[in-house]
Amino acid sequence: MNQLKIVLRTLWKHRLFTTINILSLTFCLASVIVMLLLVSKLVTFDGFHEHGDRLYGLMEGDDKNPLAPGTVFPIAERLHADFPEVEGYTRTLTWDNYLLGYGEGDWSINPDFVDSDFLHMFTFPLHYGDAATALSDANSIVLSEEFALRVFGDINPVGKEILWNDSLRLTVTGVLKPLPGASSLSFSALMPIQWLHRHTPYFRQMADGGNDRFVTSYVLLKADADRAAFEKKLMAAAPHYYPQKDHSPQLGLILFKDITPRYEPMLPYYVGGLRLIVLFLVLIAGVNLINLTSASALYRIREIGVRSILGSLKRQVLGLFLLETAVVVATALGISLALIPPLIRYFNNDVLTEFSVDFRWQLDYPVVIQVVLIFVLLAFVAAWIPARRLLRTPVALSLKGQTATLPKRNVLQHSLIVLQFSLAVVFVFLTVVVQQQMHYIRRADLGFDKERVMVVDSYIGFKDREKAYQTLDHALRGLGQFPEVERYTVGNNIPGQHRNWFNTLQFNDKEVYCRVSYGVDSAYFPTYGIRFLAGTNFYDEKTSARRNAIILNRTAAEAFGWTPEEAIGQYIHPRDEASESYTVIGVTEDFKYRALNSGIEPLAHFSSDNGAPSMADGGQFISLRIDPAKAKPVVAYLRETFAKIPATGAFSYSYSNEVFDKQYEREDMVMTLIATAGAIAIFIACAGTFGLAAQLARLRAKEIGIRKVLGASVIQLVRLLSVRFIALVGMSLLVALPLGYLGASVWLEAFPYRIEIGWWMFALTTSVVLVIAVVTVSLRAIKAAIANPVDSLRDE
């Protein structure tokens, strides 16, 4: 207890160093814990399933197209019946938005349809219900915990009936627990795929046809199954399952937990980047702790000498220093743990988009233990370095307040300052580059008008969809009364929101794998201002809608080996539909329909049945070409129209640039993380430098007083105290800027469209860091320079 009192008294006496250390460690600890939680979620993506080592996704392909997920509907069931190695199978897909009713409430829901083995194959534990039977009945539904709370409140809803689309009744058979980790599969509800087959004729037509790859299929192999041998059997049996294929069909497997890393190539970069950020923050905080602890220890040289004379052992002195740093680290850890919940809310609400981070002791305690062990090690090093130095000082020098090595020759301290600022400079430079890249891609020419197109998402859970679309069709025709509306179009695809629909288009023996957009009306291209390089639109004033017509982008035409002019009049057809040909009537410029971190793919547009904009085909997006400054009466008209239609959602709109920019949520996350880490790094480095400047000013107090008496100006004294630190910051810039350039270059390689790293980015980083460092050091130096020299000369 006496030792603790001495420690607390010492920390209070040197409260400047104590405060800086606690603040620095608190910011660092809280950020590191949250980022490690994020890393933990990313590296365990889909890794929490009990049968994950034998859970596989099915892939289809042929000798012309590589194996890829996405299969025809019957294949998984047939493999289960024909191969004893297959223990279970399931298919997953989403189909449509439905209306769920219970009591007086209505909710819009888009469930995932799965087979009955789904909850056996995947480890999604239930809070209520029996996983073995929850999906066995076609009229059952399993709800997520969040959705169940919205509908039923905090009760067990198993056995309760809900109204489905105001006509059918379903029974709740289970409620899912929150996911134990990051998952590529997330859903608000699960329903048996048999229900979809029974109640949806178009789905039944696609499923029974056996040609459309519109489901994702998974198989669970038995524990003793040999994957390699089974894959050989699949390849040999593939022609039997696809006898109508023109090319040699292929079947393959991919381990479920490998799907996301393969088709999310940036995931390793995110994980590696986060780990580097954590490492840099730990190094910066550790360096700061060591520097400030060493600096404050210089004031205690006489105390150590007295303790040595009185018989204190070296381990006792070391224990005292360890206890002091332990108190500082423990205080910072306690404060940082209190900051974790608001930090997590900030990350989930403003930074993360695809999944959320949470903190549960029973699952995430290893993260906290890792962080604590790291900082315990840092605390030991921070205590051991100054204690060792002071204990090696002869007692005679100690009693005089002198050390064996003067601070100005402290190579270790200077090296640590250079390391600390180097890491901070890297963060600042990366922040500048990332911000400029995001500025560039957001303002790049996309090949369409993104500023003057208003987008309305019509999927708001209409209670009677057919009547709703009739009402909307009538309202769209009424847009003619508004001169502000230049054009409007209806469709399922808009720039920034293109569905992943693909098909292989064929011309003679030439095949091109294209992204396809169906149901495109004649107003789509002029509404978005997409320029034609050759040919015409689907419809003009002299002709009716062009039947069996197709419009390609430049990349698709070039993939067939045509110039835009040569493509006009050519006949192409989908590979599996050779009897129906389409005439190429137009070729557009390569407008960017996806984010600029993706390249331009071949794109083919198929016309709608009537050519004119209409809600008859159930298009999701209504796009209006309009000046935003004149849109107010049109918005009021549409809001009033939507308000008359019974629905679970409400009318909302945005502009095309906002829709498109939503694709950059990951990049925004990266920028926010780097900027946050950079701000913390700069704060810690500057706070530490401020403390060291204060220590230097105190050590040279008499010298400053004498110089001032002899006529030295404040500027001269500030320069005397500042030049050492500014020189060290300059060395940091020389070390860090090449490293920052290398890291930024690696990150930019992921973008087909990217900026060049210019000289001004180096200049801006240098200016920012130098200004912050000079201001920080000067504040303390000025205080020392303007102090009364009488007080300095009297200081003993």
Buried (B, 14 or more C-beta within 10 A) or exposed (E): EEEEEBBBEBBEEBEBBBBBBBBBBBBBBBBBBBBBBBBBBBBBBBBBBEBBEBBBBBBBBBEEBEBBBBBBBBBBBBBBEEBEBBBBBBBBBEBBBBBBBBEEEBBBBBBBBBBBBBBBBBBBBBBBBEBEEBBEBBBBBBBBBEBBBBBBEEEEBBEBEBBBBEEEEBBBBBBBEEBBBBBBBEBBBBBBBBBBBEBBEEBBEBBEEBEBBBBBBBBBBBEEBEEEEBBEBBBEBBEEBBEEBEBEBBBBBBBBBEBBBEEBEBBEBBBEBBBBBBEBBBBBBBBBBBBBBBBBBBBBBEBBBBBBEEEBEEEEBBBBBBBBBBBBBBBBBEBBBEBBEEBBEBBBEEBBEEBBBBBEEEBBEEBBEBBBEBBBEBBBBBBBBBBEBBBEBEEEEBBEEBBEEEBEEBEEBBEBBBBBBBBBBBBBBBBBBBBBBBEBBBEEEBBBBBEBBBBBBBBBBBBBBEEBBBBBBEBBEEBEEBEBBBBBBBBBBBBBBBEEBBBBBBBEEEBBBBBBBBBBBBBBBBBBBBEBBBBBBBBEEEEEBBEEBBBBBBBBBBBBEBEBEBBBEBEBBBBBEEEEBBBBBBBBEBBBBBBBBBEBBBBBBBBBEBBBBBBBBBBBBBBBBBEEEEBEEBBEBBBEBBEEBBBBBEBEBBBBBEBBBEBBEBBBBBBBBBBBBBBBBBBBBBBBBBBBBBBBBBBBBBBBBBBBEEEBEEEEBBBBBBEBBBEBBBBBBEBBBEBBBEBBEEBBEEBEBBBEBEEEBBEBBBEBBBEBBBEBBBEBBBEBBEBEBEEBBEEE
